[in-house]
Amino acid sequence: MSEQTIQPVLSYSWDVLPAKAREAQTRLRGHVCVQPLARRPQVVAGVDVSVKGGVARAAVVLLSYPGLVPSQAVTAEMPVSFPYVPGLLAFREGPVVLAALARLTDWPDVMIFDAQGLAHPRRMGLATHLGVLLDVPSVGCAKSRLCGKETEPGEEKGCWTPLLDGDEVIGAVVRTRSRVRPVYVSIGHRVDLETAVALVLCCATRYRLPEPTRWAHRVAGGETLPAGR
């Protein structure tokens, strides 16, 4: 974990029409880096966004790793200015996530988003989009499939199968709890798929969702961390 100011490393505008947004995603795709994590993480962040009544609320929760003890939670809210368009979630939620990240006093080693990464029609889900913009390790862990074809993994925790778009592996269908619906894990940026799957499995201790995004979902919905955390 390190102290740093959150600043995008690429010049970028969120104020675009959907057609230009798709073009921007295609351009950003060339910046994606696929590689193992440089070192074992000590702090993992969960990121989630809720949208109600035209207002987006982003939550970022930091947890120790591998202990998974929550240590900090930050939120940000702002009006939604981009329409709901499938595949363009980052333009609807990205600005408020950046606002929440700017409030962190410490910085995680890797972020897990309740969103897609490369498992996206243009390989630019929210986890990849912000991972590239910030040049930080990121992982997508979504509750449902956006694109690709899947084969059901085995019923036991830890089983997973590739998520395919034609012959391309764009993610993994991962069983985080035995005999419970799988989640969809994909590379965001500066990780590889095996690392992403292993991280999500290590973070899924009791529930279907990994602890970082489970906590972020709760905080985005209005909960606070328990006293003493």
DRENDO-1510 file (C-alpha; in Angstrom, 1 decimal, always signed):
<recs>
REC; n; res; u; v; w
REC; 1; MET; +0.0; +0.0; +0.0 .
REC; 2; SER; +1.3; +3.5; -0.8 .
REC; 3; GLU; +0.2; +7.1; -0.4 .
REC; 4; GLN; -0.4; +8.8; -3.7 .
REC; 5; THR; -2.8; +11.2; -5.4 .
REC; 6; ILE; -5.3; +9.7; -7.7 .
REC; 7; GLN; -4.7; +11.1; -11.2 .
REC; 8; PRO; -5.5; +9.6; -14.6 .
REC; 9; VAL; -2.3; +9.0; -16.6 .
REC; 10; LEU; -4.1; +9.5; -19.9 .
REC; 11; SER; -5.8; +12.7; -21.1 .
REC; 12; TYR; -9.5; +12.0; -21.2 .
REC; 13; SER; -13.0; +13.5; -21.6 .
REC; 14; TRP; -16.2; +11.8; -20.3 .
REC; 15; ASP; -18.4; +14.4; -22.1 .
REC; 16; VAL; -19.0; +12.5; -25.3 .
REC; 17; LEU; -21.9; +11.0; -27.3 .
REC; 18; PRO; -22.3; +7.2; -27.4 .
REC; 19; ALA; -20.7; +6.9; -30.9 .
REC; 20; LYS; -17.6; +8.7; -29.7 .
REC; 21; ALA; -17.6; +6.8; -26.5 .
REC; 22; ARG; -17.3; +3.5; -28.5 .
REC; 23; GLU; -14.5; +5.0; -30.5 .
REC; 24; ALA; -12.7; +5.9; -27.3 .
REC; 25; GLN; -13.1; +2.4; -25.9 .
REC; 26; THR; -11.5; +1.0; -29.1 .
REC; 27; ARG; -8.5; +3.4; -28.7 .
REC; 28; LEU; -8.0; +2.6; -25.1 .
REC; 29; ARG; -8.0; -1.1; -25.8 .
REC; 30; GLY; -4.4; -0.8; -27.2 .
REC; 31; HIS; -3.2; +0.3; -23.7 .
REC; 32; VAL; -4.3; -2.8; -21.8 .
REC; 33; CYS; -1.4; -4.6; -20.2 .
REC; 34; VAL; -1.7; -8.3; -19.4 .
REC; 35; GLN; +0.9; -9.5; -16.9 .
REC; 36; PRO; +1.1; -11.2; -13.4 .
REC; 37; LEU; +1.0; -8.9; -10.4 .
REC; 38; ALA; +4.5; -7.6; -9.7 .
REC; 39; ARG; +4.2; -8.6; -6.0 .
REC; 40; ARG; +1.8; -10.1; -3.6 .
REC; 41; PRO; -0.9; -7.5; -2.7 .
REC; 42; GLN; -1.2; -6.3; +0.9 .
REC; 43; VAL; -4.3; -4.1; +0.3 .
REC; 44; VAL; -7.2; -4.9; -2.0 .
REC; 45; ALA; -10.0; -2.4; -2.9 .
REC; 46; GLY; -13.5; -3.3; -3.8 .
REC; 47; VAL; -15.4; -0.9; -6.1 .
REC; 48; ASP; -19.1; -0.7; -6.7 .
REC; 49; VAL; -21.7; +1.9; -7.9 .
REC; 50; SER; -25.4; +2.2; -7.2 .
REC; 51; VAL; -27.7; +4.5; -9.2 .
REC; 52; LYS; -31.0; +5.7; -7.8 .
REC; 53; GLY; -33.2; +8.6; -8.9 .
REC; 54; GLY; -30.6; +9.9; -11.4 .
REC; 55; VAL; -27.8; +10.0; -8.8 .
REC; 56; ALA; -24.8; +7.7; -8.9 .
REC; 57; ARG; -23.1; +6.7; -5.6 .
REC; 58; ALA; -19.7; +5.1; -5.8 .
REC; 59; ALA; -18.1; +3.2; -2.9 .
REC; 60; VAL; -14.5; +2.1; -2.6 .
REC; 61; VAL; -13.5; -0.1; +0.4 .
REC; 62; LEU; -10.0; -1.1; +1.3 .
REC; 63; LEU; -9.3; -4.5; +2.9 .
REC; 64; SER; -6.1; -6.1; +4.1 .
REC; 65; TYR; -4.9; -9.1; +2.1 .
REC; 66; PRO; -5.1; -12.0; +2.8 .
REC; 67; GLY; -6.8; -11.2; +6.1 .
REC; 68; LEU; -9.7; -9.3; +4.3 .
REC; 69; VAL; -10.3; -6.9; +7.3 .
REC; 70; PRO; -11.9; -3.7; +6.0 .
REC; 71; SER; -9.8; -0.6; +6.9 .
REC; 72; GLN; -11.2; +2.3; +5.0 .
REC; 73; ALA; -14.4; +3.2; +3.0 .
REC; 74; VAL; -15.0; +6.3; +0.9 .
REC; 75; THR; -18.0; +7.3; -1.2 .
REC; 76; ALA; -18.9; +10.0; -3.8 .
REC; 77; GLU; -22.2; +11.0; -5.4 .
REC; 78; MET; -23.0; +12.9; -8.5 .
REC; 79; PRO; -25.9; +13.2; -11.0 .
REC; 80; VAL; -25.9; +10.7; -13.8 .
REC; 81; SER; -25.2; +12.6; -17.0 .
REC; 82; PHE; -24.6; +9.7; -19.5 .
REC; 83; PRO; -27.6; +7.6; -20.7 .
REC; 84; TYR; -27.9; +3.9; -20.0 .
REC; 85; VAL; -26.3; +2.2; -23.0 .
REC; 86; PRO; -25.3; -1.4; -22.8 .
REC; 87; GLY; -21.5; -1.7; -23.1 .
REC; 88; LEU; -20.9; +2.0; -22.1 .
REC; 89; LEU; -21.2; +1.6; -18.3 .
REC; 90; ALA; -17.8; +3.3; -17.8 .
REC; 91; PHE; -19.1; +6.6; -19.2 .
REC; 92; ARG; -22.1; +6.5; -16.8 .
REC; 93; GLU; -20.2; +5.4; -13.7 .
REC; 94; GLY; -16.5; +6.2; -14.3 .
REC; 95; PRO; -16.6; +9.9; -13.2 .
REC; 96; VAL; -18.1; +9.1; -9.8 .
REC; 97; VAL; -15.7; +6.2; -9.2 .
REC; 98; LEU; -12.8; +8.6; -9.8 .
REC; 99; ALA; -14.3; +11.1; -7.4 .
REC; 100; ALA; -14.5; +8.4; -4.7 .
REC; 101; LEU; -11.0; +7.1; -5.3 .
REC; 102; ALA; -9.7; +10.7; -4.9 .
REC; 103; ARG; -10.9; +10.6; -1.3 .
REC; 104; LEU; -8.7; +7.6; -0.3 .
REC; 105; THR; -5.9; +8.4; +2.1 .
REC; 106; ASP; -4.1; +5.1; +1.2 .
REC; 107; TRP; -3.8; +3.4; -2.1 .
REC; 108; PRO; -4.6; -0.3; -2.8 .
REC; 109; ASP; -2.2; -2.7; -4.6 .
REC; 110; VAL; -5.1; -4.0; -6.8 .
REC; 111; MET; -8.8; -3.1; -7.3 .
REC; 112; ILE; -11.7; -5.5; -7.9 .
REC; 113; PHE; -14.7; -4.0; -9.6 .
REC; 114; ASP; -18.2; -5.2; -9.5 .
REC; 115; ALA; -18.1; -4.9; -13.3 .
REC; 116; GLN; -16.7; -6.4; -16.4 .
REC; 117; GLY; -13.0; -6.1; -17.5 .
REC; 118; LEU; -12.0; -7.6; -20.9 .
REC; 119; ALA; -15.3; -9.6; -20.9 .
REC; 120; HIS; -16.9; -6.8; -22.9 .
REC; 121; PRO; -17.7; -6.5; -26.6 .
REC; 122; ARG; -14.9; -4.0; -27.1 .
REC; 123; ARG; -12.8; -5.4; -24.3 .
REC; 124; MET; -13.3; -2.2; -22.3 .
REC; 125; GLY; -15.5; -2.8; -19.3 .
REC; 126; LEU; -15.4; -0.5; -16.3 .
REC; 127; ALA; -12.6; -2.5; -14.6 .
REC; 128; THR; -10.4; -2.3; -17.7 .
REC; 129; HIS; -11.4; +1.3; -18.6 .
REC; 130; LEU; -10.4; +2.8; -15.2 .
REC; 131; GLY; -7.4; +0.4; -14.8 .
REC; 132; VAL; -6.0; +1.7; -18.0 .
REC; 133; LEU; -6.8; +5.4; -17.3 .
REC; 134; LEU; -5.1; +5.1; -13.8 .
REC; 135; ASP; -2.5; +2.5; -14.9 .
REC; 136; VAL; -3.3; +0.4; -11.8 .
REC; 137; PRO; -3.8; -3.4; -11.5 .
REC; 138; SER; -7.5; -4.1; -11.7 .
REC; 139; VAL; -9.9; -7.1; -12.0 .
REC; 140; GLY; -13.5; -7.3; -13.1 .
REC; 141; CYS; -15.8; -9.6; -11.2 .
REC; 142; ALA; -19.3; -9.4; -12.5 .
REC; 143; LYS; -22.5; -11.2; -11.3 .
REC; 144; SER; -23.7; -11.8; -14.9 .
REC; 145; ARG; -22.3; -12.3; -18.4 .
REC; 146; LEU; -22.2; -9.4; -20.8 .
REC; 147; CYS; -20.9; -11.3; -23.8 .
REC; 148; GLY; -19.2; -14.5; -24.8 .
REC; 149; LYS; -20.1; -18.2; -24.5 .
REC; 150; GLU; -19.6; -20.2; -21.4 .
REC; 151; THR; -19.4; -23.8; -20.3 .
REC; 152; GLU; -20.7; -24.5; -16.8 .
REC; 153; PRO; -17.8; -25.1; -14.4 .
REC; 154; GLY; -17.8; -28.0; -11.9 .
REC; 155; GLU; -20.0; -27.6; -8.8 .
REC; 156; GLU; -17.3; -27.2; -6.2 .
REC; 157; LYS; -15.7; -24.0; -5.2 .
REC; 158; GLY; -12.5; -23.2; -7.2 .
REC; 159; CYS; -13.8; -24.8; -10.4 .
REC; 160; TRP; -13.7; -22.5; -13.4 .
REC; 161; THR; -14.0; -22.6; -17.2 .
REC; 162; PRO; -12.9; -20.1; -19.9 .
REC; 163; LEU; -15.4; -17.5; -21.1 .
REC; 164; LEU; -15.0; -17.4; -24.9 .
REC; 165; ASP; -15.7; -15.0; -27.7 .
REC; 166; GLY; -15.1; -17.1; -30.7 .
REC; 167; ASP; -11.6; -18.5; -30.1 .
REC; 168; GLU; -10.6; -15.7; -27.8 .
REC; 169; VAL; -10.5; -16.2; -24.0 .
REC; 170; ILE; -12.0; -13.1; -22.6 .
REC; 171; GLY; -12.6; -14.2; -19.0 .
REC; 172; ALA; -13.4; -17.0; -16.7 .
REC; 173; VAL; -16.7; -18.5; -15.3 .
REC; 174; VAL; -15.7; -19.1; -11.6 .
REC; 175; ARG; -17.5; -21.1; -8.9 .
REC; 176; THR; -16.8; -19.1; -5.7 .
REC; 177; ARG; -19.1; -21.3; -3.6 .
REC; 178; SER; -20.0; -24.9; -4.0 .
REC; 179; ARG; -23.3; -25.4; -5.9 .
REC; 180; VAL; -23.9; -21.7; -6.1 .
REC; 181; ARG; -24.1; -19.7; -9.3 .
REC; 182; PRO; -20.7; -18.7; -10.7 .
REC; 183; VAL; -19.3; -15.2; -11.2 .
REC; 184; TYR; -17.6; -13.8; -14.3 .
REC; 185; VAL; -14.0; -12.8; -13.7 .
REC; 186; SER; -11.9; -11.0; -16.3 .
REC; 187; ILE; -8.7; -9.1; -16.6 .
REC; 188; GLY; -8.9; -5.4; -16.0 .
REC; 189; HIS; -5.4; -4.1; -16.4 .
REC; 190; ARG; -1.9; -5.2; -15.3 .
REC; 191; VAL; -3.0; -8.6; -14.2 .
REC; 192; ASP; -3.3; -12.0; -16.0 .
REC; 193; LEU; -6.4; -14.2; -16.0 .
REC; 194; GLU; -4.9; -16.8; -13.6 .
REC; 195; THR; -4.0; -14.2; -11.1 .
REC; 196; ALA; -7.4; -12.6; -11.4 .
REC; 197; VAL; -9.2; -15.9; -10.8 .
REC; 198; ALA; -6.9; -16.8; -7.8 .
REC; 199; LEU; -7.4; -13.4; -6.3 .
REC; 200; VAL; -11.2; -13.6; -6.5 .
REC; 201; LEU; -11.2; -17.1; -5.0 .
REC; 202; CYS; -9.0; -16.0; -2.1 .
REC; 203; CYS; -11.3; -13.1; -1.4 .
REC; 204; ALA; -14.5; -15.2; -1.6 .
REC; 205; THR; -14.4; -16.6; +1.9 .
REC; 206; ARG; -18.1; -17.1; +2.8 .
REC; 207; TYR; -20.3; -15.7; +0.1 .
REC; 208; ARG; -20.7; -15.8; -3.7 .
REC; 209; LEU; -19.2; -12.4; -4.1 .
REC; 210; PRO; -15.6; -11.6; -3.0 .
REC; 211; GLU; -15.3; -9.6; +0.2 .
REC; 212; PRO; -14.0; -6.4; -1.4 .
REC; 213; THR; -16.9; -6.0; -3.8 .
REC; 214; ARG; -19.4; -7.3; -1.3 .
REC; 215; TRP; -18.4; -4.6; +1.2 .
REC; 216; ALA; -18.3; -2.0; -1.6 .
REC; 217; HIS; -21.9; -3.0; -2.6 .
REC; 218; ARG; -23.0; -2.5; +1.1 .
REC; 219; VAL; -21.4; +0.8; +1.4 .
REC; 220; ALA; -22.7; +2.0; -1.9 .
REC; 221; GLY; -26.1; +1.1; -0.6 .
REC; 222; GLY; -25.7; +3.3; +2.5 .
REC; 223; GLU; -24.1; +1.1; +5.1 .
REC; 224; THR; -21.0; +2.1; +7.0 .
REC; 225; LEU; -18.1; +0.0; +8.3 .
REC; 226; PRO; -18.6; -1.4; +11.8 .
REC; 227; ALA; -17.0; +0.6; +14.6 .
REC; 228; GLY; -13.4; -0.1; +15.1 .
REC; 229; ARG; -12.7; -0.7; +11.4 .
</recs>
